[in-house]
Amino acid sequence: MYKRITKSHFFRTFSSLPNLTSCITTLQSSATNINLHQGKKLHAYMLINGFLTSPISITSLINMYSKCNAISDAFLVFSSSSTSNCELNVFAYNAIIAGFIFNDMPKPALRVYQRMRLAGVTMDKFTFPCVVKAFSGYGDVVGFKIVHGLVFKSGVDHDLFVGSAVVNGYLKFGLMADAHKVFDEMPDRDVVLWNAMINGYAQIGEFQNALECLRKLRAEGNVPSRFTVTGILSVLTLKGDLHNGKAVHGLVTKMGYFSGIAVCNALIDMYGKCKSFLDALDIFEVMAIKDIYSWNSVIGVHQQSGDHEGTLKLFDRMLRDGVFRPDLVTVTTVLPACSHLAALRHGKEIHGYMITKGLGKDDDDTYINNAVMDMYGKCGSMREAQLVFDHMTIKDSASWNIMIMGYAMHGFGHEALNVFHKMREANLMPDEVTFVGVLSACSHGGLVKEGQEFLSQMESRYEIAPTVEHYTCVIDMLGRAGLLEQAYGLLSEMPIKTNSVVWRALLAACHLHGDANLAKIAVRKVIDLEPEHCGSYVLMSNVYGTMGRYEEVSDVRHNMRQQKVKKTPGCSWIEFGNGMHVFGTGDRTHPDEELIYSKLGSLYMSMGLCQTT
């Protein structure tokens, strides 16, 4: 049963809030700290005590809900007030328009703006920057210029914040001459206006102009602010300019901005995108205060660097920290790490978290559902992948491709082709990726005839020119089936340039079927194309070893030493306890090494394979 909430209960809960002023102060605190739970309780308290007839209370509530990402509640407060005895003033309109802009919703912001105009409410210098951002965000250049005209008519054209928004808007539209005209006509040019120029140029990819603005800003005696720093770092990040990024890092430290979360997040992103991963991690570790963007950035840096184990460890650490809950960005970053490591338990836990928090349940969350499906497929759990696929209301080409590829890589050829036929029944056209999956399915499922037919149909029926990846799948298919001469013939007659991968597929088939003569041809081609790759030498060595030709094995290994080619040691990993455990060949570095090898020895004994070392 629901507990009945009384007025006295709210008085006890907010005993220190006897008046409207205290309520407004606490609402502002809720907005700053993104404390939606406290804000809702306070809303109820104010409703019970009749505090919602004041325009300032309406404005404060709209602001609180907007900042807590509950924009639908903010608009409900706004709409309810317009039908009550409370007259909406410019501050209420400003609050809801700013709320829509804060939540990246320019279209509804413009609808409220039109409603404001019809109501005859006069705009002020706080209205214009938000409306200007709404028009530039929506891409309506005509409406944008009309509002710029109203800025002049209202006499706020020299206001720095209004001017900054107009400059930034013109730059978003690529109208650089108009942006410069507004900029040059401003009587005062402070750091806010310069930031508009820098960030505007950064957003449209005019990196040199952004850097030139930074130089002029400093030449005129202005001190760069945190917003200047984050804007210029975004430029250097997109350019991959590590040298100047480090210079800005030095400037940040010198000016005392290093304690700012936004600046540190921008530095982490810059170092990560410039592949200076250790520097990114160092900044994260010394940050006194971290937010969800800090965690997402450093987790993304690890994933980008290929450190999938480190990605999962950081994710586990984030959960243990308990301060921030993973969001869609977090889970879409971590799921590929689970896929690469086949960390099914981790993947299931993330999927369970998504279900409980309602992530990925909306119709437009196809991307995140695809990531979950891909994780299950790569972890070999096709039943769960199929369940996710079946429950998706909207499927794109990637959704179908993931299912086809998942079934293909695990040898379920007929199931993969069945998904392909259903895709065609759904009137979705296959693309290049689709046929990589289909041909892989034929290869792993031994469906030689079907694979050859699909290759011939690609161009004639679907108008897709086969690429080297498609030919590699078919050559691998023929090789697995023992049709080595056919595979070699197709490879020799390919109408496109070959690469080392397709020749290595033939070499692997030669190893499988013990064809040393054809293997020699393949290995020469592979070594010519990619002499530093160890896999080709190893495959050739294995071919000779299988046939008992040990002198040739010795020759191959001698050639490896001559070419200074080293085989990358193999490694294995397993999910156990609270994380992933990775082992290299002959690894003795694991903290539980003695226990592991003791158990391994016992296992050997029980198998009757005990041997003295």
Buried (B, 14 or more C-beta within 10 A) or exposed (E): EEEEEEEEBBBEBBEEBEEBEEBBEBBBBBBEEBBBEBBBBBBBBBEBBEBBEBBBBBBBBBBBBBBBBBBEBBBBBBEEBBEEEBEBBBBBBBBBBBBBBBBEBBEBBBEBBEBBBEEEBEBBBBBBBBBBBBBBBBEBBEBBBEBBEBBEEBEBBEBBBBBBBBBBBBBBBEBBEBBBEBBEEBEEBBBBBBBBBBBBBBBBEBBEBBBBBBEEBBEEEBEBBBBBBBBBBBBBBBBEBBEBBBEBBEBBEEBEBBEBBBBBBBBBBBBBBBEBBEBBBEBBEEBEEBBBBBBBBBBBBBBBBEBBBBBBBBBBEBBEEEEBEBBBBBBBBBBBBBBBBBBBEBBBBBBEBBEEBEBBEEEEBBEBBBBBBBBBBBBBBBEBBBEBBEEBEEBEBBBBBBBBBBBBBBEBBEBBBBBBEEBEEEEBEBBBBBBBBBBBBBBBBEBBEBBBEBBEEBEEEBEBEBEBBBBBBBBBBBBBBBBBEBBBEBBEEBEEEBBBBBBBBBBBBBBBBEBBEBBBBBBEBBBEBBEEBBBBBBBBBBBBBBBEEEEBBEBBBEBBEEEEBEEEEEEEBEBEEEBBBBBEEEEEEBEEEEEBEEEEEEEEEEEEEEEEE
